[in-house]
Amino acid sequence: MFTSTHLLKQRRFLPLFVTQLLNAFNDNLYKTTMVLFVVYAVYNSADAETMFSGLASAVFILPFFLFSAIAGQLADLSDKAKIIRMVKAAEIGIMTVGAFGLFLAWKGLAVEVIAIPLLMLALFAMGVHSTFFGPIKYAILPQHLEKDEVLAGTGLVEAGTYLAIMTGTILAGFLAEMIEVAAVAVVGFAIIGYLTSRQVPPAPPMGEPEKINFNPFTSSWRMVRDITHNREVFYAILAISFFWTIGSVLFIQFPPLAKNVLMADQKVASLFLVFFSIGVAIGSVAVNMLLKGRVSARYSPVSVLGMGAMVTLFYFVCRAWNAMLVDDTLMDITTFLSYPLAWAVLGSLLMIAIFGGMFVVPLYAFLTTKVPASQASRAVAANNIVNSGAMVTGSLFALGLSAVGVPLAEQLLLSAAMCLISAWLGQRLYRAETNAEVASDVAL
């Protein structure tokens, strides 16, 4: 069964889908509002803005590296629905701290001394929150869905996530100028998310009880080491991680690039992220239809090559845009869209994300279908550990490029080049997949 809309009518899927949607929405509403406010209202330097954007990304990602192993163990050895409710309850407190930071920023009270540190503290805590929620949102699917529904469910979760990001981004573009409203909104949506999480059906542990290793370093090492024995899952993790390395560089670049290269205001910066989110959602659904519910990396290499080509096109469009500007006044959405090249900017961003979604969604399904059900959360957690390390590396690399004076537009070419490595990893994964199928047929 390769259509996914029927799942939205099922209690075994709908509450999880809505909870995840609200989680992604509120994460993005808070983070984007915070970044846009600081970039546009606090700093007035491209280097400082890029530095803050990169630091915010690193602060959010760090908990995935530190705590994913513990989160994966807890998810496999406990009732996943119970953990979801605990995590969503914690979000209410976290967003209360973030809301206070936004309120102080709105009032202009100790912005750099207290407000921004509070905003970063809440962002770090939301990273911890997402670290414990992340393994569950994928690993719970094989427990509640039929085998031929898992790819459809994964695609729907991924599409819903990016549509939620899109909605949160749109709202953040407006609330960056109404910080007091944003402060109330993030707490309100956290409360709604907790209420929907209470409807997720039970998902008890599938394996035998085990002792949890609470040491973040030894548990992370053992979890990643154990998962490398499965070649399909190992290559899927490497390919996903390199994809998100590229993604982290692109997301760090978007707000400063919008302001300093395309001379656009924060609403246009939000529009960029909206088109990116729409594209990933389209790609998530499209690849599920192409594969007809089969978990396969068949289209991954060509998809990421298409993504690289679109990043290159985006670079040339940015260069052409910069050459035609006559002043340094920031444009609003209406002015931006009045330029014919605006649709080339948005179109290339959309295609980058469509190909990206087609590349990465089947790979997430590998993590939960190519391992025993009792280890699915740990496979996702191992992926999050490697992903977070790759994303932090990408963030630091982007900051390093800015520090040595590499222009923002030229940094896009690096992202395009990295797609070649992702394509190679995707091809290795597909080869491992076909070899495993041949071995299975021989065994039969």
C-alpha positions in Angstrom: 0.0 0.0 0.0 1.9 3.1 -1.2 -0.6 5.8 -0.7 -0.5 7.4 2.7 -3.6 9.5 3.2 -5.6 6.5 4.6 -3.2 6.6 7.6 -4.5 10.0 8.6 -7.8 8.3 9.5 -6.2 5.8 11.9 -5.7 6.4 15.6 -2.5 4.2 15.4 -1.0 7.0 13.3 -2.9 10.3 13.5 -2.1 11.4 17.1 1.6 10.7 16.5 1.5 12.6 13.2 -0.2 15.6 14.8 2.1 15.6 17.8 5.2 15.5 15.5 3.7 18.2 13.4 3.2 20.5 16.4 6.7 19.6 17.6 8.3 20.6 14.4 6.1 23.7 14.1 6.9 25.0 17.6 10.6 24.2 17.3 10.8 26.2 14.1 8.6 29.0 15.2 10.8 29.6 18.3 14.2 29.1 16.6 13.4 31.1 13.4 11.8 34.0 15.3 14.8 34.2 17.6 17.4 34.1 14.8 15.5 36.6 12.6 15.1 39.0 15.5 18.7 38.9 16.4 20.0 39.0 12.8 17.7 41.9 11.9 17.3 43.8 15.1 20.5 43.2 17.2 23.4 42.9 14.9 24.4 44.9 11.9 27.3 42.9 10.4 27.2 40.0 8.0 30.0 38.2 9.8 28.3 38.6 13.2 24.9 37.5 11.8 26.4 34.4 10.2 28.3 33.7 13.4 25.1 33.9 15.5 23.1 31.8 13.0 25.8 29.1 13.0 26.1 29.2 16.8 22.4 28.8 17.2 22.5 25.8 14.9 25.4 24.3 16.8 23.6 24.8 20.2 20.5 23.1 18.9 22.4 20.2 17.4 24.9 19.5 20.3 22.3 17.5 22.4 21.8 15.1 19.6 25.5 14.2 19.7 25.5 13.9 23.5 22.2 12.2 24.4 21.0 10.3 21.3 22.4 7.0 22.6 20.6 7.3 25.9 17.4 8.4 24.1 17.6 5.4 21.8 18.1 3.0 24.7 15.2 4.5 26.7 12.9 4.4 23.6 13.6 0.7 22.9 13.3 -0.4 26.5 10.3 1.7 27.6 6.8 2.4 26.4 7.4 4.9 23.5 4.0 6.6 24.0 4.8 7.3 27.7 8.2 8.9 26.7 6.4 11.1 24.2 4.1 12.4 26.8 7.0 13.1 29.3 8.9 14.9 26.6 6.0 17.1 25.5 5.3 18.0 29.1 8.9 19.2 29.4 8.4 21.3 26.3 6.0 23.6 28.2 8.6 24.5 30.8 11.3 24.9 28.1 9.2 27.3 26.1 8.3 29.3 29.2 12.0 30.0 29.6 12.3 30.9 25.9 9.3 33.1 26.1 10.8 35.1 29.0 14.0 35.6 26.9 11.8 36.8 24.0 10.0 39.2 26.3 13.2 40.7 27.6 14.5 41.1 24.0 11.2 42.8 23.1 11.6 45.2 26.0 15.3 45.8 25.2 16.3 44.7 28.7 19.8 43.3 29.0 19.5 41.8 25.5 23.1 40.6 25.1 23.7 39.8 28.8 20.5 38.0 29.8 18.0 37.8 26.9 20.2 36.1 24.3 21.7 33.7 26.9 18.2 32.7 27.9 17.2 32.2 24.3 20.2 30.0 23.7 19.5 28.0 26.9 15.9 27.3 25.8 17.3 26.4 22.3 19.7 23.9 23.9 16.9 22.5 26.0 14.7 22.2 22.9 17.6 20.3 21.3 17.5 17.9 24.3 13.7 17.6 23.9 14.0 16.8 20.2 16.9 14.3 20.9 14.5 12.2 23.1 11.6 12.6 20.7 13.5 11.9 17.5 14.1 8.2 17.8 10.5 7.5 18.7 8.8 9.3 15.8 10.4 6.8 13.3 10.9 3.7 15.5 7.2 3.7 16.6 6.0 3.3 13.0 6.8 -0.4 12.5 5.1 -1.1 15.8 1.9 0.6 14.8 1.9 0.2 11.0 1.9 -2.8 8.6 5.2 -3.6 6.8 4.0 -2.1 3.5 2.8 1.1 5.3 6.1 2.0 6.9 7.6 3.9 3.9 4.2 5.7 3.4 4.1 6.6 7.1 7.8 7.7 7.1 7.1 9.9 4.0 4.0 11.3 5.6 5.8 12.1 8.8 8.6 13.8 6.8 6.2 15.7 4.6 4.2 16.8 7.7 7.4 17.9 9.4 8.4 20.2 6.6 4.9 21.6 6.1 4.9 22.4 9.8 8.3 24.0 9.4 6.9 26.0 6.5 4.0 27.2 8.6 6.2 28.0 11.6 8.6 29.8 9.3 5.8 31.9 7.8 4.5 32.9 11.2 8.0 33.5 12.5 8.6 36.0 9.6 5.7 38.1 11.0 6.3 37.5 14.7 10.0 38.6 14.4 8.5 42.1 14.5 5.9 41.1 17.3 8.2 39.3 19.8 5.6 39.6 22.6 3.1 37.6 20.6 5.7 35.0 19.7 6.5 34.6 23.4 2.8 33.7 24.2 2.5 31.5 21.0 5.4 29.2 21.7 4.0 28.3 25.2 0.5 27.9 23.8 1.6 25.5 21.1 3.6 23.5 23.6 0.5 23.0 25.7 -1.5 21.8 22.6 1.3 19.4 21.7 1.2 17.8 25.1 -2.6 17.4 24.9 -2.3 15.6 21.5 0.5 13.4 22.8 -1.9 11.9 25.3 -3.8 10.2 22.4 -0.8 8.3 21.1 -1.6 4.5 21.5 0.7 2.5 23.8 4.0 1.2 22.2 5.6 -1.2 24.8 9.2 -2.4 24.4 9.7 -5.3 22.0 12.8 -6.8 23.4 14.1 -8.3 26.6 14.9 -5.9 29.5 18.5 -4.5 29.4 20.6 -2.3 31.6 20.8 1.3 30.2 24.2 2.9 29.8 23.8 6.5 30.9 27.4 7.4 30.0 26.8 9.6 26.9 30.3 8.9 25.4 30.6 5.1 25.9 27.0 4.5 25.0 27.3 6.6 21.9 30.4 4.7 20.8 28.9 1.3 21.4 25.7 2.2 19.6 27.4 3.5 16.5 29.9 0.6 16.5 27.1 -2.1 16.8 25.1 -0.6 13.9 28.0 -0.6 11.5 27.8 -4.4 11.2 24.6 -3.9 9.1 25.9 -2.6 5.8 22.6 -1.2 4.6 21.9 0.7 7.8 25.5 1.8 8.0 25.5 3.3 4.5 22.1 4.8 5.0 23.4 6.6 8.1 26.5 7.9 6.3 24.3 9.1 3.4 21.8 10.9 5.7 24.6 12.4 7.7 26.4 13.9 4.7 23.0 15.1 3.4 22.5 17.0 6.7 26.0 18.4 6.6 25.0 20.0 3.3 21.6 21.0 4.8 23.2 22.7 7.9 25.5 24.8 5.6 22.5 25.9 3.5 20.3 26.7 6.5 23.1 28.8 8.1 23.5 30.7 4.9 19.9 31.5 4.2 19.1 34.4 6.6 22.5 36.3 6.0 22.3 35.5 2.3 18.8 36.9 2.1 19.8 40.1 3.9 23.3 40.7 2.5 23.3 39.2 -1.0 19.6 39.4 -2.1 19.0 42.6 0.0 15.7 41.2 1.3 14.0 41.6 4.7 13.1 38.9 7.2 9.8 38.1 5.6 11.6 37.2 2.4 14.1 35.1 4.4 11.1 33.2 5.9 9.8 32.8 2.3 13.0 31.1 1.3 12.6 28.6 4.2 8.9 28.1 3.3 9.8 27.1 -0.3 12.5 24.8 1.0 10.0 23.1 3.3 7.3 22.8 0.6 9.9 21.2 -1.6 11.0 18.6 0.9 7.3 17.7 1.5 6.7 17.3 -2.3 9.9 15.1 -2.6 8.8 13.0 0.4 5.5 12.1 -1.2 6.9 11.8 -4.8 9.6 9.2 -3.9 7.0 7.1 -2.0 4.8 7.1 -5.1 7.8 6.2 -7.3 8.9 3.3 -5.0 5.3 2.2 -4.4 5.9 1.5 -0.8 9.1 -0.4 -1.2 12.0 0.7 1.0 14.9 1.2 -1.5 17.7 3.6 -2.3 17.1 3.2 -6.1 16.5 6.9 -6.7 18.8 8.3 -4.0 22.0 8.8 -6.2 20.2 10.6 -9.0 18.1 12.6 -6.6 21.1 14.1 -4.8 22.9 14.8 -8.1 19.8 16.8 -9.1 20.0 18.6 -5.8 23.6 19.6 -6.5 22.7 20.9 -9.9 19.9 23.1 -8.4 22.3 24.4 -5.8 24.7 25.4 -8.6 21.8 27.1 -10.4 20.9 28.9 -7.2 24.4 30.2 -7.0 24.4 31.7 -10.5 20.9 33.2 -9.9 22.3 34.9 -6.7 25.3 36.3 -8.6 23.0 37.7 -11.3 20.7 39.2 -8.7 23.5 40.9 -6.9 24.8 42.4 -10.1 21.5 44.1 -10.9 20.9 45.8 -7.5 21.3 49.6 -7.5 21.0 50.3 -3.8 21.2 48.6 -0.4 17.6 49.1 0.8 16.1 45.8 2.1 13.2 44.7 0.0 9.9 43.4 1.3 8.1 40.5 -0.3 6.1 42.6 -2.8 9.2 44.4 -4.0 11.2 41.2 -4.1 8.6 39.4 -6.2 8.4 42.3 -8.6 11.9 41.2 -9.9 11.6 38.5 -12.7 14.7 36.7 -11.2 12.8 36.3 -7.9 10.9 33.3 -9.3 14.2 31.8 -10.4 15.5 32.2 -6.8 12.4 30.6 -5.4 12.1 27.9 -8.1 15.7 26.8 -7.7 15.2 26.6 -3.9 12.1 24.5 -4.4 13.9 22.1 -6.7 16.8 21.8 -4.3 14.4 20.7 -1.6 12.3 18.4 -3.8 15.4 16.4 -4.8 16.6 16.5 -1.2 13.4 15.0 0.0 13.5 12.3 -2.6 17.0 11.5 -1.5 16.6 11.3 2.3 13.1 9.9 3.0 13.8 6.3 1.9 17.0 6.3 3.8 15.1 7.0 7.1 12.9 4.0 6.3 16.0 1.8 6.1 16.8 2.6 9.8 13.5 1.1 11.1 12.9 -1.8 8.6 16.4 -3.3 8.2 16.9 -4.0 11.9 14.9 -6.0 14.5 11.9 -4.1 15.9 13.5 -4.2 19.3 16.4 -2.2 18.1 14.7 0.3 15.8 15.0 3.3 18.2 18.7 2.6 18.7 19.2 2.6 14.9 17.6 6.0 14.7 19.6 7.2 17.7 22.8 6.0 16.1 21.8 7.9 13.0 21.2 11.0 15.1 24.6 10.7 16.8 26.4 10.6 13.4 24.0 13.2 11.9 24.6 15.7 14.7 28.4 15.3 14.5 28.2 15.9 10.7 25.9 18.9 11.2 28.1 20.5 13.8 31.0 19.9 11.5 29.1 21.6 8.6 28.1 24.5 10.9 31.7 25.0 12.0 32.9 24.7 8.4 30.4 27.4 7.3 31.6 29.6 10.2 35.2 29.0 9.2 34.5 30.0 5.6 32.9 33.2 6.7 35.8 33.9 9.1 38.4 33.6 6.3 36.3 35.9 4.1 34.7 33.5 1.6 31.6 35.3 0.3 28.2 33.8 1.1 27.3 33.1 -2.5 30.5 31.3 -3.2 29.9 29.0 -0.2 26.9 27.6 -2.1 29.3 26.0 -4.6 30.9 24.0 -1.8 27.4 22.6 -0.9 26.9 21.7 -4.6 30.3 19.8 -4.6 29.4 17.9 -1.5 26.4 16.5 -3.3 28.8 14.4 -5.4 29.9 12.6 -2.2 26.3 12.0 -1.1 25.6 10.5 -4.6 28.5 8.1 -4.1 27.3 7.1 -0.7 23.8 6.6 -2.1 25.2 4.4 -4.8 27.1 2.3 -2.2 23.9 1.9 -0.2 21.9 0.8 -3.3 24.7 -1.7 -4.1 24.6 -3.1 -0.5 20.8 -3.3 -0.8 20.9 -5.3 -4.0 23.7 -7.6 -2.6 21.5 -8.3 0.4 18.5 -9.2 -1.8 20.7 -11.5 -3.9 22.0 -13.2 -0.7 18.5 -13.6 0.6 17.3 -15.2 -2.6 20.2 -17.6 -2.6 19.4 -18.6 1.0 15.8 -19.3 0.0 
